Amino acid sequence: MRYPLLALGCTVLVHQGLDWLRERFGAPLEESVADRESGEAVQESEAGVR
């Protein structure tokens, strides 16, 4: 019983830490990854046109 509770506590701490980092440094990680992928798609299409 000790280890599942320890794992749950660590999971909660990591989740709260990530939420704090997202609030502190701006956009959520999911949006920044999506922006980066869309930017790469735009650069690839421009490279094919040139």
Order of alpha helices (4+ residues) and beta strands (2+ residues): alpha-alpha
